[in-house]
Amino acid sequence: MARSMFREVFNKVSKPPSILMVAGMVAMMAAMAGPAVAQVTTDRHAGYYYPSPQSSEEYIARVDTVPGSDRRTRIAFVTGLAAQQARNPFPPDFHLFAKGDGAQKFILVSVNNQKYRTLYQMRALLAGLTALSRNTPVFQDHAMPENLTFLDLCKLMGVEQLTISDGDVMAHQITIK
């Protein structure tokens, strides 16, 4: 319906429409369409793996992506972590997923409703993952591995975004630059 109205108005105009006229028409159609158009989200994982993020930040990595890091690299990392968790004599407290066309988005979700209920607890988990990361060969080969974090490890693999969530009501998104 909106398209036919748009064409009808443009057919009555004898000269090409101005930018202001086009902007006005788009605004009018958006208003007529209602809130569904205004609330479109670009995060297709929100509402499925985690609630819509309430906060976000940008992390400037201290390293560059390793040449050759690709979808397979990131999926192998996630799979390796899951295998390591499965070998433990206790259930995991969190799961890590690789999503996106190139698996360039990591999602870390708590599955233990007694742990990682706040952003501060999630940051503590990231600090724990940092400690584990510093034992990896890729960090040991770096000039100053003590300055690198789990987010730097993500950057080395080409991860662009990490979303952390308590699996219930809290989600925080980190863009890795």
Residue frames as qw, qx, qy, qz and C-alpha x, y, z in Angstrom:
[[0.000, 0.886, 0.463, 0.000, 0.00, 0.00, 0.00],
 [0.303, -0.807, 0.094, 0.498, 2.74, 2.44, 0.94],
 [0.429, -0.144, 0.585, 0.673, 4.60, 1.72, -2.31],
 [0.235, 0.597, 0.652, 0.404, 1.54, 2.45, -4.44],
 [0.131, -0.943, -0.248, 0.181, 0.98, 5.74, -2.57],
 [0.434, -0.578, 0.323, 0.611, 4.65, 6.59, -3.08],
 [0.376, 0.148, 0.663, 0.630, 4.41, 5.92, -6.86],
 [0.105, 0.792, 0.581, 0.156, 1.12, 7.81, -7.15],
 [0.214, -0.902, -0.047, 0.373, 2.59, 10.95, -5.57],
 [0.398, -0.435, 0.493, 0.639, 5.73, 10.71, -7.72],
 [0.367, 0.394, 0.705, 0.462, 3.71, 10.23, -10.92],
 [0.044, 0.912, 0.407, 0.012, 1.92, 13.53, -10.22],
 [0.331, -0.768, 0.179, 0.518, 5.18, 15.41, -9.87],
 [0.667, 0.745, 0.031, -0.006, 6.34, 16.91, -13.16],
 [0.320, 0.759, -0.520, 0.228, 9.98, 17.39, -12.18],
 [0.663, 0.046, -0.685, 0.297, 12.37, 15.13, -10.27],
 [0.579, -0.765, -0.270, -0.079, 11.65, 15.15, -6.51],
 [0.071, 0.772, -0.452, 0.441, 13.91, 17.08, -4.17],
 [0.400, 0.125, -0.813, 0.405, 15.80, 15.43, -1.31],
 [0.243, -0.055, 0.502, -0.828, 13.45, 17.13, 1.15],
 [0.730, 0.053, -0.157, -0.663, 10.41, 15.76, -0.64],
 [0.712, 0.120, -0.691, -0.023, 11.82, 12.21, -0.62],
 [0.190, 0.112, -0.742, 0.633, 12.73, 12.53, 3.07],
 [0.458, -0.032, 0.260, -0.849, 9.22, 13.77, 3.81],
 [0.794, 0.073, -0.388, -0.462, 7.65, 10.85, 1.96],
 [0.566, 0.119, -0.777, 0.249, 9.85, 8.33, 3.81],
 [0.049, -0.081, 0.616, -0.782, 8.93, 9.93, 7.15],
 [0.627, 0.009, 0.021, -0.779, 5.23, 9.87, 6.25],
 [0.788, 0.081, -0.561, -0.241, 5.36, 6.19, 5.25],
 [0.376, 0.124, -0.783, 0.480, 7.23, 5.28, 8.42],
 [0.283, -0.054, 0.448, -0.847, 4.63, 7.07, 10.52],
 [0.749, 0.058, -0.183, -0.635, 1.80, 5.33, 8.67],
 [0.682, 0.146, -0.717, -0.007, 3.47, 1.93, 9.06],
 [0.724, -0.643, -0.054, -0.243, 3.57, 2.34, 12.84],
 [0.454, -0.749, 0.480, -0.047, 6.07, 1.21, 15.44],
 [0.943, 0.032, 0.298, 0.142, 7.06, -2.01, 13.63],
 [0.638, 0.662, -0.039, 0.391, 9.20, -0.05, 11.16],
 [0.074, -0.872, 0.301, -0.379, 10.74, 2.16, 13.83],
 [0.667, -0.560, 0.457, -0.179, 11.75, -0.79, 16.02],
 [0.918, 0.343, -0.188, 0.065, 13.61, -2.89, 13.49],
 [0.554, -0.715, 0.400, 0.147, 16.82, -4.20, 15.05],
 [0.549, 0.652, -0.514, -0.098, 20.05, -5.03, 13.30],
 [0.121, -0.410, 0.868, -0.253, 21.04, -7.58, 15.97],
 [0.742, -0.030, -0.458, -0.489, 19.31, -10.75, 14.89],
 [0.536, 0.008, -0.796, 0.281, 20.71, -12.72, 17.84],
 [0.162, -0.105, 0.477, -0.858, 19.11, -10.45, 20.47],
 [0.713, -0.011, 0.112, -0.693, 15.99, -12.09, 21.81],
 [0.910, 0.146, -0.358, -0.149, 17.25, -15.55, 20.90],
 [0.727, 0.106, -0.502, 0.456, 20.62, -16.05, 22.60],
 [0.325, -0.241, -0.418, 0.814, 20.43, -13.03, 24.89],
 [0.093, 0.848, 0.461, -0.244, 18.18, -10.05, 25.65],
 [0.386, 0.831, 0.057, 0.396, 18.74, -6.79, 23.78],
 [0.603, 0.001, -0.327, 0.728, 22.02, -5.36, 25.06],
 [0.252, -0.908, -0.317, 0.106, 21.55, -2.65, 27.65],
 [0.230, -0.874, 0.285, 0.319, 25.11, -1.39, 27.29],
 [0.856, 0.428, 0.059, 0.282, 28.00, -1.46, 24.87],
 [0.334, -0.813, 0.301, 0.369, 31.62, -0.41, 24.54],
 [0.715, 0.656, -0.232, 0.067, 34.43, -0.29, 22.04],
 [0.756, -0.513, 0.301, 0.275, 37.68, -2.12, 22.78],
 [0.434, 0.813, -0.380, -0.071, 40.82, -1.02, 20.94],
 [0.981, -0.110, 0.025, 0.159, 42.94, -4.15, 20.65],
 [0.312, -0.801, 0.435, 0.270, 46.69, -4.10, 21.19],
 [0.446, -0.159, 0.793, 0.382, 47.22, -6.54, 18.32],
 [0.474, 0.344, -0.371, -0.720, 46.17, -7.01, 14.71],
 [0.924, 0.124, 0.211, -0.293, 44.26, -9.90, 13.26],
 [0.488, -0.354, 0.726, 0.330, 46.60, -12.73, 12.31],
 [0.452, 0.411, -0.492, -0.620, 46.73, -13.12, 8.51],
 [0.383, 0.060, -0.900, -0.201, 44.82, -16.24, 7.53],
 [0.181, 0.187, 0.765, -0.590, 42.41, -16.07, 10.47],
 [0.367, -0.090, -0.537, -0.754, 39.05, -17.01, 9.09],
 [0.753, -0.261, -0.073, -0.600, 35.71, -18.59, 9.91],
 [0.877, 0.005, -0.477, 0.061, 37.33, -21.98, 10.35],
 [0.359, 0.284, -0.555, 0.695, 39.83, -20.55, 12.87],
 [0.349, -0.300, 0.290, -0.839, 37.10, -19.01, 14.99],
 [0.868, -0.151, -0.187, -0.435, 34.86, -22.08, 14.89],
 [0.758, 0.132, -0.574, 0.282, 37.83, -24.31, 15.81],
 [0.086, 0.313, -0.527, 0.785, 38.51, -22.11, 18.84],
 [0.617, -0.232, 0.147, -0.738, 34.89, -22.30, 20.02],
 [0.912, 0.007, -0.358, -0.199, 34.78, -26.04, 19.38],
 [0.567, 0.250, -0.622, 0.479, 38.06, -26.55, 21.26],
 [0.184, -0.303, 0.461, -0.814, 36.77, -24.60, 24.25],
 [0.800, -0.145, -0.037, -0.581, 33.53, -26.62, 24.25],
 [0.850, 0.112, -0.510, 0.063, 35.53, -29.88, 24.12],
 [0.292, 0.291, -0.618, 0.669, 37.68, -28.71, 27.02],
 [0.467, -0.254, 0.293, -0.795, 34.55, -27.85, 29.04],
 [0.882, -0.039, -0.266, -0.386, 33.04, -31.26, 28.24],
 [0.678, 0.197, -0.640, 0.303, 36.11, -33.00, 29.74],
 [0.128, -0.391, 0.513, -0.753, 35.55, -31.31, 33.08],
 [0.211, -0.222, -0.937, 0.166, 33.83, -33.41, 35.79],
 [0.090, 0.561, 0.522, -0.636, 31.26, -30.61, 36.25],
 [0.408, 0.731, 0.506, 0.207, 28.87, -28.80, 33.89],
 [0.382, 0.247, 0.074, 0.887, 30.09, -25.59, 32.27],
 [0.066, -0.601, -0.437, 0.666, 29.09, -22.22, 33.71],
 [0.309, 0.700, -0.080, -0.639, 28.98, -20.60, 30.27],
 [0.733, 0.316, 0.525, 0.295, 28.95, -21.39, 26.58],
 [0.039, -0.592, 0.307, 0.744, 30.70, -19.53, 23.78],
 [0.664, 0.534, 0.521, 0.041, 29.17, -19.39, 20.30],
 [0.204, -0.281, 0.422, 0.838, 30.58, -18.10, 17.01],
 [0.418, 0.676, 0.590, -0.146, 27.92, -16.44, 14.87],
 [0.198, 0.782, -0.197, -0.557, 27.70, -14.30, 11.75],
 [0.821, 0.543, -0.112, -0.138, 28.44, -15.20, 8.15],
 [0.549, 0.564, -0.542, 0.294, 32.15, -15.38, 8.91],
 [0.759, -0.440, -0.429, 0.217, 31.70, -16.44, 12.56],
 [0.351, 0.418, -0.211, 0.811, 33.11, -12.99, 13.39],
 [0.438, -0.558, 0.127, -0.693, 30.74, -12.47, 16.33],
 [0.370, -0.014, -0.869, 0.327, 31.27, -14.31, 19.60],
 [0.577, -0.536, -0.111, -0.606, 28.44, -14.73, 22.09],
 [0.308, 0.124, -0.824, 0.459, 29.29, -15.75, 25.66],
 [0.597, -0.450, -0.194, -0.635, 26.24, -16.76, 27.73],
 [0.195, -0.289, 0.794, -0.498, 26.11, -17.88, 31.35],
 [0.643, -0.174, -0.631, -0.396, 24.16, -21.10, 31.86],
 [0.462, -0.261, -0.711, 0.461, 24.49, -21.08, 35.63],
 [0.187, -0.794, -0.317, -0.484, 21.87, -18.87, 37.25],
 [0.646, -0.706, -0.148, 0.250, 24.03, -18.53, 40.37],
 [0.554, -0.348, 0.239, 0.717, 27.02, -17.01, 38.55],
 [0.242, 0.046, 0.436, 0.865, 27.71, -14.13, 36.18],
 [0.043, 0.734, 0.673, -0.077, 24.52, -12.23, 37.04],
 [0.018, -0.929, -0.076, 0.361, 26.03, -8.75, 36.66],
 [0.565, 0.792, -0.174, 0.151, 28.27, -6.95, 34.21],
 [0.193, -0.778, 0.571, -0.176, 30.99, -6.94, 36.87],
 [0.771, -0.192, 0.604, -0.059, 30.82, -10.72, 37.21],
 [0.815, 0.543, 0.184, 0.082, 30.94, -11.06, 33.43],
 [0.260, 0.875, -0.373, 0.167, 34.04, -8.83, 33.37],
 [0.509, -0.556, 0.646, -0.122, 35.57, -11.11, 36.01],
 [0.884, 0.188, 0.427, 0.023, 34.89, -14.06, 33.70],
 [0.604, 0.777, -0.085, 0.156, 36.65, -12.21, 30.88],
 [0.130, -0.812, 0.543, -0.168, 39.59, -11.60, 33.25],
 [0.753, -0.248, 0.606, -0.064, 39.69, -15.34, 34.00],
 [0.831, 0.485, 0.251, 0.105, 39.68, -16.10, 30.28],
 [0.251, 0.903, -0.325, 0.126, 42.51, -13.58, 29.92],
 [0.463, -0.612, 0.637, -0.077, 44.59, -15.55, 32.43],
 [0.836, 0.101, 0.537, 0.047, 43.98, -18.76, 30.47],
 [0.632, 0.771, 0.058, 0.061, 44.75, -17.00, 27.18],
 [0.032, -0.890, 0.454, -0.019, 48.15, -15.88, 28.41],
 [0.632, -0.341, 0.692, 0.065, 49.22, -19.53, 28.53],
 [0.814, 0.505, 0.286, -0.030, 48.54, -20.07, 24.83],
 [0.690, -0.031, 0.322, 0.648, 51.43, -20.25, 22.35],
 [0.290, 0.717, 0.330, 0.541, 50.07, -17.31, 20.35],
 [0.307, -0.941, -0.016, -0.140, 50.31, -15.08, 23.45],
 [0.758, -0.497, 0.221, 0.360, 53.66, -16.52, 24.52],
 [0.648, 0.277, 0.329, 0.629, 55.09, -15.59, 21.11],
 [0.060, 0.918, 0.199, 0.339, 54.06, -11.97, 21.64],
 [0.379, 0.476, -0.379, 0.697, 56.64, -9.49, 22.96],
 [0.139, -0.206, 0.535, -0.808, 54.53, -8.57, 26.02],
 [0.394, -0.307, -0.820, -0.281, 51.91, -11.29, 26.65],
 [0.234, -0.386, -0.671, 0.588, 51.18, -9.90, 30.13],
 [0.134, 0.286, 0.047, -0.947, 49.59, -6.84, 28.48],
 [0.340, -0.049, -0.675, -0.653, 47.19, -8.82, 26.31],
 [0.519, 0.020, 0.532, -0.669, 43.62, -9.78, 27.20],
 [0.488, 0.285, 0.825, -0.004, 41.03, -12.30, 26.07],
 [0.434, 0.814, 0.224, -0.314, 39.65, -9.54, 23.84],
 [0.071, 0.724, -0.570, -0.382, 43.08, -9.30, 22.19],
 [0.354, -0.082, 0.919, 0.151, 42.95, -13.04, 21.56],
 [0.499, 0.620, 0.570, -0.205, 39.56, -12.50, 19.95],
 [0.279, 0.864, -0.169, -0.385, 41.08, -9.77, 17.74],
 [0.200, -0.474, 0.795, 0.322, 43.96, -12.07, 16.72],
 [0.375, 0.209, 0.898, 0.096, 41.32, -14.51, 15.41],
 [0.037, -0.186, -0.506, -0.842, 39.37, -11.77, 13.61],
 [0.151, -0.635, -0.741, 0.156, 36.46, -11.50, 16.04],
 [0.089, 0.434, 0.159, 0.882, 34.73, -8.14, 15.60],
 [0.484, -0.471, 0.043, -0.737, 32.14, -8.30, 18.35],
 [0.321, -0.073, -0.894, 0.302, 31.68, -10.09, 21.66],
 [0.528, -0.484, -0.112, -0.688, 28.31, -10.11, 23.40],
 [0.227, 0.052, -0.870, 0.434, 28.26, -11.28, 27.01],
 [0.565, -0.382, -0.212, -0.700, 25.05, -12.18, 28.82],
 [0.341, -0.245, 0.759, -0.498, 23.78, -13.67, 32.05],
 [0.122, -0.128, -0.943, -0.282, 21.37, -15.70, 29.90],
 [0.065, -0.598, -0.754, 0.262, 18.40, -13.96, 31.45],
 [0.047, 0.926, 0.353, -0.122, 18.10, -10.18, 31.66],
 [0.205, -0.846, 0.266, 0.414, 21.58, -8.69, 31.11],
 [0.804, 0.346, 0.265, 0.405, 23.57, -8.35, 27.90],
 [0.156, -0.852, 0.218, 0.449, 26.58, -6.18, 27.09],
 [0.813, 0.518, 0.173, 0.204, 28.13, -5.82, 23.64],
 [0.402, -0.683, 0.336, 0.509, 31.80, -5.15, 22.98],
 [0.691, 0.722, -0.020, 0.027, 32.94, -4.02, 19.55],
 [0.726, -0.413, 0.302, 0.460, 36.56, -5.05, 19.00],
 [0.430, 0.895, -0.091, -0.070, 38.58, -2.63, 16.85]]
